[in-house]
């Protein structure tokens, strides 16, 4: 049975999933890249760029799981780019170049309509203005029985959590303290939403926590 999952989502020790002040130079906000050091070193990450190097340890196991068995992705608009408000034109096609890492239909939550964009490698970006449930319905229909990944950012994950629409969450807690940024857990009652810790594994680079219903 297909699931709606958050996977390989990096957090700081103090619960931030991105730094403040996202910009073209800081896609994940200031210091946000530090949260993902555990992921960058893995073979799973390196293979995205055609390389065969990188670790094959526990971190890589979780990284691989974080990219496996997904038939569709859902992203918030900030995950797609730094542009706010009306789309000025169709030139911005995401942070990732011509071949994004999704390779499946990918649904972007936005208040501003835009035609779909077909990219290399099987990724097609669809822009959904009808809200999180409309995006999820489209993603499930496109996923072909595979899982749907809520890819972020923090606001998008929080919306789907609060609505009770997520089945499983994997947080990778990096040994980093940001102090400010986008807080994941403020106002979120995970036990009340039915979640319990089903896995927890610590490595030198991250503590992996899986929450399931």
N, C-alpha and C positions, 0 to 999 in steps of 0.2 A: 504494500500500500504506500502510495506517495506521501511525503511529508513536506511541511513548510519548515525550513530550517534556517538558522543563523549559524555559520560555521567559520572557524578561523578568524573570529572577530577580535582584534587586539584592543586591550584596555590597559590603562596605567593602574598602578597600585591604588591610587585614589579615585579610580572609577571613571576616568575620562577616556573617550574613544577617539578624540581628535583634539588638537590644540586650538587655541584661539586664532582669529584673524586669517581665515582661509584666503589665499590669493593665488595668482598664476604661479608665483614662485614657491608657495607653500600650499600645495593641494590638500594636505591633511592638517592645515593650521601650523602655527609655529611649534616646532619640536614634535609634531605629530609623527614624523617618520621614525622617531626613536621607538615608538610602540611596536614597530614591525621588524625590528632587528632579528628576532627569532625566526621570522618567516624568510627574510632575504637570504639567509645562510643555507636554506634547505635546497635539496635537489629539485623538489617540486617547483620552487620559484625559478631556479636556474633553467629548468626545462622549458619554461614559458618563453625563454629567449634563445632556444635552440642549443643550450649548453648541457653537458652531462656531468658537471661538477656539482658541488654542494653536499651537505650532510645527508646521511640516510639513517638518522636516529629517530628518537621518539618525536621530536619536533617535526621532522619530515613526515612521519606517519600521520600526525594531525593535520599538517598542511595538505597532504594528499587527500585525506578525507574531506577537507574543506573545499576541494574542487571536484569531488567525485559524485556521479549519479545525479547531476542537476540537469533538468530539461529546460529550465527558464530561470532568469534572474529578475529581481526587482531592485531598483536603485532610486534613492532620492535625487532630486535635481542637483544638489551640491556635490554628490558623488560623480555626476556627469561633467560638471564644470563650474567655473566661478561666476558665470553670467547670471545676473538677477533681472527680474522683470521680464518684459517682452523680449523675445528673441530678436536681436537687431538684424540678423540675416541667418543663412544656413551654413555659415563657414565653420562654426565650432562643431566638432564631431567627437568630443570626448578627450580625455587625458592621454589615451593609450596609442595614438597613431592609427594607421590604417587597419591593423589586425588586433583588435582588443582581445583580452584574455577570456572572454565569456563563451564564444563559439556556440551560442544558442540565442533564441529570442530573449531580449533584455528590455524590460519595461521601466521607463523613467517617469517618476511622479512629478507632475508639474501643473501649474495653473494656466499655462500658456500653450496652446496647441502648436504642433509642428509636424510636418510629414515624417514618416519613418525613414530611417537611414540604414541601408544595407552596406555592411562593412565586409572586409576580407575575413576568411576563416569561419564563416557561419554565423557571426554576430549580426543581428538586426536590432537597432534601437527603435522602440516604439514609445511614443510620448502619450501618457495617459492623464487626462484632466478630470476623470470621474472619481478620484479618490482611491484609498488603499484597497477597498474591497473590489472595485472594478478592475484594478491592476492585477489583483490576485486571481480573479476569475479568468482573466485573459491568460495569465501565466500558467495556471493549471491546465487550461485547454491546450496550450502550446507545448506543455512539458511531456506529453505522450506517456503519462504514467510514471515518469521520473519525478524527483523532488524539485521543489521550487526553493531557491535560495534568496533570502532577504539580505542583500549585500551591503546595506548601509545607505547613508551614514547613520549616526546616532539617532537623529530625529526620526528617521524612517523605522529603525528597529524598535524604538520606543512606541511609535504609533501601532505597529503590528503586535507588540507585546501587550499593550494596554487593551487592545481589541480582542485579545485572546485567540489570535490567529496563527500563532507560532507553536509548533510541536516540540522542537528541540533547539537548544542553543549551545554552542561551544564558544566560550571566551578563552582567549589566550592572554593571561595577565602578565605583562612584561614588568621587569624590575625597574620601573621608571616612575617618578613622581612628577606630574605636570603642574599641579597647583591650581590650574584653571584650564578651561576649554569646554568641550561638550560632554556634560555629565550623563552617564547612562542610567543610573539607578534612582535619581531623584524622583520621588513620588511613585515609584514602581514597587509594588508589593508582590514579589515573585512567589512566595508560598500561597498567597491568596489566589494567584493565577494558576495554581496547581503544579508548580515546578518543584522538583527536588534535585539534589546533586546525585547524579548517577555515575560520574567518573571524576577523578581528580588526580592528576599526575604532575609532579614538579620536575623540571629539568634545570640546567644551569641558565637557561635563556628565557623561560616562561613557565608559568603554572597553568596547566590546561584544565579547565573546568567545564564539564558537560552537564547541562540541566535538561531534564526531560519531564514530561507530564505522565 
